[in-house]
Amino acid sequence: MDASVFGYGTIALMALVVYATRIAGSELMSHVAMTPRIEAVLKTMASSVLVAIVVSECARGGMRTSLAVLAAICVMLVVRNAYAAMSAGVAIAAACTFLVS
């Protein structure tokens, strides 16, 4: 099988799964009473997924990734601006790449 056909098939399958879970999630949630506790869980779910992705990348990424995430956390704590924090993280990662290479 051609690699590009396999790649396009994989992407199409992933898109179909994402679409199906969105539809199923909306359908299931229409039958659930919205309590303050459920609403709080839904509001924080996106943040927890982001944290899980960042932590797993730090665990396998090495010093450059860890320094970039640490810089982003520090800037976020001081400035309270997500764009500034992301910019600081990218700048530190780029600087580490430039200085090490």
N, C-alpha and C positions, 0 to 999 in steps of 0.2 A: 504494500500500500504506500502511496506517495505521502511524504511527510506533511506537505501542505494540506492535503485532503484530511489527514488525521487531525492536524491543528485546527482547521476550520470546523471539522465535526465536533471537536472538543469544545470549542468556543460556542458553537450553536447549542450543544447539550447543556453547557453551563448557563447560557442565557435562558433556555427553557426551564431549567431547575429554579433559577432565580425568579422568573415570572410565575411559576407554579407556586412557589412558597409565598410570594407576595399575595397572590389571589387566595390561597388557602389561609394565610394569616389574617387577611381582612375578613374572610368568611367566618373563621373561628372566633375572632374578636367581636364580631357582631352579636354573638350569643353570650358574651361575658358582661356582667354588670361592672361598670367602671367605678371602682372604689378609689379613694385617695392613695391607698397602698399600691394598687395596680398601676395607677397613673404615675406614681413616683418611680416604679420599676421601669416603665416604658420610657420615661424621660432620661433615665441614667443608663439605659442599655447601650446607646451609641457610644457613650464615653467609656464604658467598660470594654467594649469590643476594641476601641482604639487603644486603650491601655494594654490589652492582651497582645495586640499586634506589636506595639512598641516594645514591650517587655520581652517578647520572644525574639525580636530582632536584636535587642541588646544582649540577650543571652548567647546568641551565636555570632553576633556581628563583630565584636572585638572592641579595641580601645577607641577607634575613630567614632563608631556608632555611639558608644557610651558617653564620650565627651560631647558629642552633638546633642544627645538627649539631655544630658546634664545642663548644658548651656541653655537649651530651650526651656527647661524647668525653671532655672534661675531667672531668666528674663521674664517668664510668665509670672513668677511670684512677685517680681519687682514692678513690672510695667502693667501687668494685667491686660496684655494685648496678644491675642493668638498669632496675628500676622508678624509681630515683632519677634515672638518666640520662635516661630517657624523659620524666620529669616536668620535669626542667630544660630539656630541648629544647622541650617544649610551652610552658613558662612563658616562655622567651625569645622563641619565635615569637609568642605572644600579646602580650607586651610590645612587641615591634617593630610589630605590627599596630596596637596601641592608640596608641603614640606617633607613628607615621607618619600615621595617619588623622586 
